[in-house]
Each structure stands twice: as structure tokens, then as C-alpha cells.
Amino acid sequence: MKSKGTAYILCIIGFFGIAGLQHFYLGKILKGLLWFFTLGFFGLGTIIDLFTMGSQVDNYNTKKELETIRANALANK
């Protein structure tokens, strides 16, 4: 399970020069690379991330929980 606090810290660090860390943390490698090479879409993408990071972490955690539930259901068949 990923932490919203950690994602926000990485996002803020990214705003000051190491853009994309929050996306690498959430397993979005291509988006992380895009943010890294464009400096977070020149800062605008990082600002948007500050407002949407909570829901991005929630989506990641929900996806991982569903994968676990599906794997357990298939294993119990």
C-alpha cells in the first residue's frame, strides 16, 4: 500500500528540480520519465499533481487490492 504523504513529499521535491519521482513511486514509469525530461511539463504538470496526488494514490491502492482479491479468488477455486 502506498502512502499519500510520501507521494506528496516526492511531488514537492519534484517541483524543486527532480520531477517525476511521484510517478515512479506509483509505478508509472513512462509518465515519470516524461515528467523527468520535461521538468514536470515545465512545472504545470507538477502543480496539477499537487491537487490530484491523493486520488492517484487511492487509485493505485484500489488497483492493487483488487489484484490481490482476484488472485486469492482464483487460488481458492
Biopython code that builds the backbone (N, CA, C, O; Angstrom):
import numpy as np
from Bio.PDB.StructureBuilder import StructureBuilder

atoms = [
    (1, "MET", "N", (0.841, -1.172, 0.000)),
    (1, "MET", "CA", (0.000, 0.000, 0.000)),
    (1, "MET", "C", (0.890, 1.240, 0.000)),
    (1, "MET", "O", (1.840, 1.335, 0.778)),
    (2, "LYS", "N", (0.578, 2.172, -0.864)),
    (2, "LYS", "CA", (1.373, 3.395, -0.979)),
    (2, "LYS", "C", (0.795, 4.486, -0.087)),
    (2, "LYS", "O", (-0.405, 4.514, 0.185)),
    (3, "SER", "N", (1.660, 5.374, 0.358)),
    (3, "SER", "CA", (1.292, 6.444, 1.273)),
    (3, "SER", "C", (1.076, 7.762, 0.527)),
    (3, "SER", "O", (1.877, 8.139, -0.328)),
    (4, "LYS", "N", (-0.009, 8.452, 0.859)),
    (4, "LYS", "CA", (-0.259, 9.767, 0.264)),
    (4, "LYS", "C", (0.817, 10.758, 0.689)),
    (4, "LYS", "O", (1.252, 11.591, -0.107)),
    (5, "GLY", "N", (1.240, 10.666, 1.940)),
    (5, "GLY", "CA", (2.266, 11.577, 2.439)),
    (5, "GLY", "C", (3.558, 11.468, 1.661)),
    (5, "GLY", "O", (4.159, 12.474, 1.283)),
    (6, "THR", "N", (3.982, 10.235, 1.424)),
    (6, "THR", "CA", (5.209, 10.019, 0.652)),
    (6, "THR", "C", (5.055, 10.552, -0.763)),
    (6, "THR", "O", (5.972, 11.180, -1.292)),
    (7, "ALA", "N", (3.905, 10.306, -1.379)),
    (7, "ALA", "CA", (3.679, 10.780, -2.742)),
    (7, "ALA", "C", (3.705, 12.308, -2.800)),
    (7, "ALA", "O", (4.265, 12.884, -3.733)),
    (8, "TYR", "N", (3.104, 12.962, -1.811)),
    (8, "TYR", "CA", (3.123, 14.430, -1.780)),
    (8, "TYR", "C", (4.533, 14.961, -1.568)),
    (8, "TYR", "O", (4.925, 15.949, -2.188)),
    (9, "ILE", "N", (5.296, 14.314, -0.697)),
    (9, "ILE", "CA", (6.676, 14.752, -0.470)),
    (9, "ILE", "C", (7.481, 14.631, -1.759)),
    (9, "ILE", "O", (8.235, 15.540, -2.108)),
    (10, "LEU", "N", (7.327, 13.515, -2.469)),
    (10, "LEU", "CA", (8.044, 13.332, -3.730)),
    (10, "LEU", "C", (7.601, 14.353, -4.772)),
    (10, "LEU", "O", (8.413, 14.831, -5.565)),
    (11, "CYS", "N", (6.326, 14.683, -4.769)),
    (11, "CYS", "CA", (5.807, 15.674, -5.705)),
    (11, "CYS", "C", (6.409, 17.049, -5.413)),
    (11, "CYS", "O", (6.805, 17.769, -6.330)),
    (12, "ILE", "N", (6.472, 17.402, -4.143)),
    (12, "ILE", "CA", (7.036, 18.706, -3.768)),
    (12, "ILE", "C", (8.531, 18.756, -4.079)),
    (12, "ILE", "O", (9.034, 19.766, -4.570)),
    (13, "ILE", "N", (9.237, 17.660, -3.792)),
    (13, "ILE", "CA", (10.660, 17.595, -4.149)),
    (13, "ILE", "C", (10.805, 17.758, -5.661)),
    (13, "ILE", "O", (11.697, 18.461, -6.135)),
    (14, "GLY", "N", (9.920, 17.102, -6.412)),
    (14, "GLY", "CA", (9.952, 17.189, -7.870)),
    (14, "GLY", "C", (9.727, 18.600, -8.378)),
    (14, "GLY", "O", (10.281, 18.997, -9.403)),
    (15, "PHE", "N", (8.922, 19.348, -7.665)),
    (15, "PHE", "CA", (8.651, 20.726, -8.071)),
    (15, "PHE", "C", (9.917, 21.562, -8.014)),
    (15, "PHE", "O", (10.054, 22.543, -8.745)),
    (16, "PHE", "N", (10.845, 21.172, -7.143)),
    (16, "PHE", "CA", (12.085, 21.933, -6.985)),
    (16, "PHE", "C", (13.268, 21.305, -7.709)),
    (16, "PHE", "O", (14.417, 21.584, -7.364)),
    (17, "GLY", "N", (13.012, 20.465, -8.703)),
    (17, "GLY", "CA", (14.116, 20.027, -9.531)),
    (17, "GLY", "C", (14.196, 18.574, -9.933)),
    (17, "GLY", "O", (14.797, 18.270, -10.964)),
    (18, "ILE", "N", (13.616, 17.650, -9.167)),
    (18, "ILE", "CA", (13.728, 16.235, -9.531)),
    (18, "ILE", "C", (12.328, 15.747, -9.910)),
    (18, "ILE", "O", (11.744, 14.918, -9.211)),
    (19, "ALA", "N", (11.809, 16.250, -10.987)),
    (19, "ALA", "CA", (10.431, 15.991, -11.393)),
    (19, "ALA", "C", (10.200, 14.529, -11.733)),
    (19, "ALA", "O", (11.078, 13.854, -12.271)),
    (20, "GLY", "N", (9.005, 14.052, -11.411)),
    (20, "GLY", "CA", (8.587, 12.722, -11.800)),
    (20, "GLY", "C", (8.703, 11.660, -10.725)),
    (20, "GLY", "O", (8.230, 10.540, -10.921)),
    (21, "LEU", "N", (9.316, 11.975, -9.602)),
    (21, "LEU", "CA", (9.517, 10.957, -8.572)),
    (21, "LEU", "C", (8.208, 10.354, -8.090)),
    (21, "LEU", "O", (8.146, 9.156, -7.816)),
    (22, "GLN", "N", (7.158, 11.166, -7.982)),
    (22, "GLN", "CA", (5.872, 10.664, -7.503)),
    (22, "GLN", "C", (5.291, 9.630, -8.456)),
    (22, "GLN", "O", (4.592, 8.716, -8.019)),
    (23, "HIS", "N", (5.565, 9.757, -9.744)),
    (23, "HIS", "CA", (5.044, 8.797, -10.717)),
    (23, "HIS", "C", (5.844, 7.496, -10.695)),
    (23, "HIS", "O", (5.282, 6.412, -10.858)),
    (24, "PHE", "N", (7.149, 7.609, -10.493)),
    (24, "PHE", "CA", (7.949, 6.394, -10.322)),
    (24, "PHE", "C", (7.478, 5.641, -9.085)),
    (24, "PHE", "O", (7.388, 4.413, -9.098)),
    (25, "TYR", "N", (7.177, 6.372, -8.018)),
    (25, "TYR", "CA", (6.701, 5.770, -6.768)),
    (25, "TYR", "C", (5.409, 4.993, -6.980)),
    (25, "TYR", "O", (5.202, 3.948, -6.363)),
    (26, "LEU", "N", (4.539, 5.498, -7.850)),
    (26, "LEU", "CA", (3.254, 4.839, -8.119)),
    (26, "LEU", "C", (3.332, 3.836, -9.264)),
    (26, "LEU", "O", (2.305, 3.327, -9.713)),
    (27, "GLY", "N", (4.540, 3.549, -9.741)),
    (27, "GLY", "CA", (4.726, 2.538, -10.765)),
    (27, "GLY", "C", (4.417, 3.009, -12.176)),
    (27, "GLY", "O", (4.295, 2.189, -13.086)),
    (28, "LYS", "N", (4.288, 4.307, -12.372)),
    (28, "LYS", "CA", (4.010, 4.864, -13.693)),
    (28, "LYS", "C", (5.331, 5.324, -14.315)),
    (28, "LYS", "O", (5.639, 6.516, -14.354)),
    (29, "ILE", "N", (6.092, 4.358, -14.793)),
    (29, "ILE", "CA", (7.455, 4.612, -15.255)),
    (29, "ILE", "C", (7.488, 5.562, -16.451)),
    (29, "ILE", "O", (8.271, 6.511, -16.465)),
    (30, "LEU", "N", (6.646, 5.315, -17.452)),
    (30, "LEU", "CA", (6.663, 6.181, -18.640)),
    (30, "LEU", "C", (6.263, 7.611, -18.297)),
    (30, "LEU", "O", (6.869, 8.565, -18.784)),
    (31, "LYS", "N", (5.248, 7.755, -17.463)),
    (31, "LYS", "CA", (4.831, 9.105, -17.045)),
    (31, "LYS", "C", (5.934, 9.760, -16.226)),
    (31, "LYS", "O", (6.168, 10.962, -16.349)),
    (32, "GLY", "N", (6.613, 8.978, -15.391)),
    (32, "GLY", "CA", (7.733, 9.503, -14.619)),
    (32, "GLY", "C", (8.855, 10.002, -15.510)),
    (32, "GLY", "O", (9.428, 11.064, -15.267)),
    (33, "LEU", "N", (9.165, 9.232, -16.541)),
    (33, "LEU", "CA", (10.200, 9.656, -17.489)),
    (33, "LEU", "C", (9.787, 10.913, -18.239)),
    (33, "LEU", "O", (10.602, 11.812, -18.452)),
    (34, "LEU", "N", (8.521, 10.976, -18.640)),
    (34, "LEU", "CA", (8.017, 12.169, -19.326)),
    (34, "LEU", "C", (8.145, 13.385, -18.421)),
    (34, "LEU", "O", (8.596, 14.443, -18.860)),
    (35, "TRP", "N", (7.751, 13.239, -17.161)),
    (35, "TRP", "CA", (7.856, 14.349, -16.198)),
    (35, "TRP", "C", (9.325, 14.724, -15.993)),
    (35, "TRP", "O", (9.656, 15.906, -15.908)),
    (36, "PHE", "N", (10.206, 13.723, -15.913)),
    (36, "PHE", "CA", (11.626, 13.970, -15.674)),
    (36, "PHE", "C", (12.245, 14.776, -16.811)),
    (36, "PHE", "O", (12.954, 15.753, -16.567)),
    (37, "PHE", "N", (11.978, 14.367, -18.060)),
    (37, "PHE", "CA", (12.624, 15.018, -19.196)),
    (37, "PHE", "C", (11.989, 16.352, -19.571)),
    (37, "PHE", "O", (12.612, 17.151, -20.270)),
    (38, "THR", "N", (10.757, 16.610, -19.120)),
    (38, "THR", "CA", (10.113, 17.903, -19.417)),
    (38, "THR", "C", (9.995, 18.768, -18.166)),
    (38, "THR", "O", (9.324, 19.800, -18.168)),
    (39, "LEU", "N", (10.665, 18.323, -17.089)),
    (39, "LEU", "CA", (10.596, 19.031, -15.798)),
    (39, "LEU", "C", (9.157, 19.205, -15.346)),
    (39, "LEU", "O", (8.731, 20.296, -14.967)),
    (40, "GLY", "N", (8.421, 18.107, -15.394)),
    (40, "GLY", "CA", (7.025, 18.131, -14.943)),
    (40, "GLY", "C", (6.158, 18.982, -15.844)),
    (40, "GLY", "O", (5.339, 19.772, -15.375)),
    (41, "PHE", "N", (6.348, 18.812, -17.160)),
    (41, "PHE", "CA", (5.682, 19.664, -18.134)),
    (41, "PHE", "C", (5.893, 21.131, -17.785)),
    (41, "PHE", "O", (4.958, 21.931, -17.742)),
    (42, "PHE", "N", (7.154, 21.448, -17.540)),
    (42, "PHE", "CA", (7.585, 22.813, -17.243)),
    (42, "PHE", "C", (6.923, 23.355, -15.982)),
    (42, "PHE", "O", (6.641, 24.549, -15.877)),
    (43, "GLY", "N", (6.682, 22.470, -15.037)),
    (43, "GLY", "CA", (6.110, 22.858, -13.749)),
    (43, "GLY", "C", (4.602, 22.783, -13.671)),
    (43, "GLY", "O", (4.050, 22.616, -12.583)),
    (44, "LEU", "N", (3.917, 22.904, -14.805)),
    (44, "LEU", "CA", (2.444, 22.900, -14.795)),
    (44, "LEU", "C", (1.885, 21.546, -14.395)),
    (44, "LEU", "O", (0.927, 21.476, -13.626)),
    (45, "GLY", "N", (2.469, 20.474, -14.906)),
    (45, "GLY", "CA", (2.007, 19.130, -14.568)),
    (45, "GLY", "C", (2.211, 18.820, -13.093)),
    (45, "GLY", "O", (1.392, 18.146, -12.468)),
    (46, "THR", "N", (3.301, 19.316, -12.553)),
    (46, "THR", "CA", (3.576, 19.091, -11.140)),
    (46, "THR", "C", (2.586, 19.846, -10.266)),
    (46, "THR", "O", (2.162, 19.332, -9.231)),
    (47, "ILE", "N", (2.212, 21.051, -10.666)),
    (47, "ILE", "CA", (1.204, 21.807, -9.917)),
    (47, "ILE", "C", (-0.125, 21.065, -9.937)),
    (47, "ILE", "O", (-0.803, 20.980, -8.913)),
    (48, "ILE", "N", (-0.500, 20.530, -11.088)),
    (48, "ILE", "CA", (-1.735, 19.742, -11.189)),
    (48, "ILE", "C", (-1.638, 18.505, -10.305)),
    (48, "ILE", "O", (-2.607, 18.127, -9.647)),
    (49, "ASP", "N", (-0.461, 17.876, -10.292)),
    (49, "ASP", "CA", (-0.257, 16.697, -9.446)),
    (49, "ASP", "C", (-0.471, 17.008, -7.965)),
    (49, "ASP", "O", (-0.947, 16.153, -7.217)),
    (50, "LEU", "N", (-0.130, 18.196, -7.546)),
    (50, "LEU", "CA", (-0.329, 18.571, -6.138)),
    (50, "LEU", "C", (-1.804, 18.477, -5.751)),
    (50, "LEU", "O", (-2.130, 18.163, -4.607)),
    (51, "PHE", "N", (-2.687, 18.747, -6.699)),
    (51, "PHE", "CA", (-4.123, 18.697, -6.431)),
    (51, "PHE", "C", (-4.724, 17.311, -6.648)),
    (51, "PHE", "O", (-5.781, 17.004, -6.097)),
    (52, "THR", "N", (-4.062, 16.471, -7.445)),
    (52, "THR", "CA", (-4.637, 15.169, -7.789)),
    (52, "THR", "C", (-3.886, 13.983, -7.186)),
    (52, "THR", "O", (-4.288, 12.838, -7.388)),
    (53, "MET", "N", (-2.820, 14.233, -6.462)),
    (53, "MET", "CA", (-1.983, 13.140, -5.963)),
    (53, "MET", "C", (-2.750, 12.212, -5.021)),
    (53, "MET", "O", (-2.547, 10.998, -5.060)),
    (54, "GLY", "N", (-3.613, 12.750, -4.188)),
    (54, "GLY", "CA", (-4.385, 11.910, -3.267)),
    (54, "GLY", "C", (-5.219, 10.875, -4.002)),
    (54, "GLY", "O", (-5.236, 9.702, -3.626)),
    (55, "SER", "N", (-5.912, 11.306, -5.052)),
    (55, "SER", "CA", (-6.739, 10.359, -5.802)),
    (55, "SER", "C", (-5.882, 9.393, -6.617)),
    (55, "SER", "O", (-6.283, 8.250, -6.834)),
    (56, "GLN", "N", (-4.711, 9.835, -7.071)),
    (56, "GLN", "CA", (-3.819, 8.924, -7.789)),
    (56, "GLN", "C", (-3.338, 7.802, -6.875)),
    (56, "GLN", "O", (-3.265, 6.648, -7.296)),
    (57, "VAL", "N", (-3.012, 8.132, -5.633)),
    (57, "VAL", "CA", (-2.585, 7.120, -4.666)),
    (57, "VAL", "C", (-3.749, 6.189, -4.333)),
    (57, "VAL", "O", (-3.567, 4.974, -4.252)),
    (58, "ASP", "N", (-4.949, 6.754, -4.137)),
    (58, "ASP", "CA", (-6.132, 5.933, -3.870)),
    (58, "ASP", "C", (-6.386, 4.953, -5.016)),
    (58, "ASP", "O", (-6.677, 3.781, -4.777)),
    (59, "ASN", "N", (-6.278, 5.426, -6.249)),
    (59, "ASN", "CA", (-6.480, 4.560, -7.413)),
    (59, "ASN", "C", (-5.445, 3.436, -7.452)),
    (59, "ASN", "O", (-5.781, 2.286, -7.736)),
    (60, "TYR", "N", (-4.201, 3.768, -7.170)),
    (60, "TYR", "CA", (-3.143, 2.747, -7.144)),
    (60, "TYR", "C", (-3.445, 1.685, -6.088)),
    (60, "TYR", "O", (-3.377, 0.487, -6.361)),
    (61, "ASN", "N", (-3.777, 2.137, -4.887)),
    (61, "ASN", "CA", (-4.045, 1.199, -3.795)),
    (61, "ASN", "C", (-5.267, 0.332, -4.081)),
    (61, "ASN", "O", (-5.259, -0.860, -3.774)),
    (62, "THR", "N", (-6.314, 0.908, -4.663)),
    (62, "THR", "CA", (-7.510, 0.142, -5.015)),
    (62, "THR", "C", (-7.179, -0.915, -6.060)),
    (62, "THR", "O", (-7.630, -2.057, -5.963)),
    (63, "LYS", "N", (-6.388, -0.530, -7.059)),
    (63, "LYS", "CA", (-5.993, -1.475, -8.103)),
    (63, "LYS", "C", (-5.221, -2.650, -7.516)),
    (63, "LYS", "O", (-5.470, -3.800, -7.879)),
    (64, "LYS", "N", (-4.292, -2.370, -6.617)),
    (64, "LYS", "CA", (-3.501, -3.437, -6.003)),
    (64, "LYS", "C", (-4.363, -4.334, -5.115)),
    (64, "LYS", "O", (-4.166, -5.549, -5.090)),
    (65, "GLU", "N", (-5.315, -3.750, -4.386)),
    (65, "GLU", "CA", (-6.218, -4.545, -3.551)),
    (65, "GLU", "C", (-7.088, -5.462, -4.404)),
    (65, "GLU", "O", (-7.302, -6.621, -4.048)),
    (66, "LEU", "N", (-7.590, -4.953, -5.523)),
    (66, "LEU", "CA", (-8.405, -5.777, -6.420)),
    (66, "LEU", "C", (-7.587, -6.922, -7.014)),
    (66, "LEU", "O", (-8.084, -8.040, -7.149)),
    (67, "GLU", "N", (-6.337, -6.643, -7.366)),
    (67, "GLU", "CA", (-5.475, -7.698, -7.889)),
    (67, "GLU", "C", (-5.272, -8.803, -6.846)),
    (67, "GLU", "O", (-5.262, -9.987, -7.182)),
    (68, "THR", "N", (-5.114, -8.409, -5.592)),
    (68, "THR", "CA", (-4.949, -9.385, -4.508)),
    (68, "THR", "C", (-6.211, -10.210, -4.317)),
    (68, "THR", "O", (-6.145, -11.427, -4.143)),
    (69, "ILE", "N", (-7.356, -9.548, -4.348)),
    (69, "ILE", "CA", (-8.636, -10.251, -4.191)),
    (69, "ILE", "C", (-8.838, -11.247, -5.333)),
    (69, "ILE", "O", (-9.247, -12.385, -5.100)),
    (70, "ARG", "N", (-8.551, -10.820, -6.570)),
    (70, "ARG", "CA", (-8.709, -11.713, -7.719)),
    (70, "ARG", "C", (-7.761, -12.904, -7.615)),
    (70, "ARG", "O", (-8.154, -14.039, -7.885)),
    (71, "ALA", "N", (-6.516, -12.649, -7.224)),
    (71, "ALA", "CA", (-5.554, -13.742, -7.101)),
    (71, "ALA", "C", (-5.983, -14.736, -6.048)),
    (71, "ALA", "O", (-5.847, -15.944, -6.241)),
    (72, "ASN", "N", (-6.507, -14.236, -4.917)),
    (72, "ASN", "CA", (-6.981, -15.130, -3.862)),
    (72, "ASN", "C", (-8.205, -15.921, -4.307)),
    (72, "ASN", "O", (-8.339, -17.097, -3.971)),
    (73, "ALA", "N", (-9.096, -15.286, -5.059)),
    (73, "ALA", "CA", (-10.301, -15.974, -5.546)),
    (73, "ALA", "C", (-9.921, -17.086, -6.514)),
    (73, "ALA", "O", (-10.498, -18.173, -6.473)),
    (74, "LEU", "N", (-8.947, -16.818, -7.388)),
    (74, "LEU", "CA", (-8.522, -17.838, -8.339)),
    (74, "LEU", "C", (-7.789, -18.982, -7.633)),
    (74, "LEU", "O", (-7.905, -20.140, -8.037)),
    (75, "ALA", "N", (-7.050, -18.662, -6.597)),
    (75, "ALA", "CA", (-6.300, -19.687, -5.875)),
    (75, "ALA", "C", (-7.237, -20.589, -5.074)),
    (75, "ALA", "O", (-6.912, -21.750, -4.824)),
    (76, "ASN", "N", (-8.384, -20.074, -4.675)),
    (76, "ASN", "CA", (-9.335, -20.850, -3.863)),
    (76, "ASN", "C", (-10.330, -21.646, -4.704)),
    (76, "ASN", "O", (-11.190, -22.329, -4.147)),
    (77, "LYS", "N", (-10.235, -21.574, -6.004)),
    (77, "LYS", "CA", (-11.160, -22.319, -6.868)),
    (77, "LYS", "C", (-10.912, -23.780, -6.805)),
    (77, "LYS", "O", (-11.601, -24.553, -7.471)),
]
sb = StructureBuilder()
sb.init_structure("model")
sb.init_model(0)
sb.init_chain("A")
sb.init_seg("    ")
for serial, (resi, resn, name, xyz) in enumerate(atoms, 1):
    if name == "N":
        sb.init_residue(resn, " ", resi, " ")
    sb.init_atom(name, np.array(xyz, "f"), 0.0, 1.0, " ", f" {name:<3s}", serial, name[0])
structure = sb.get_structure()
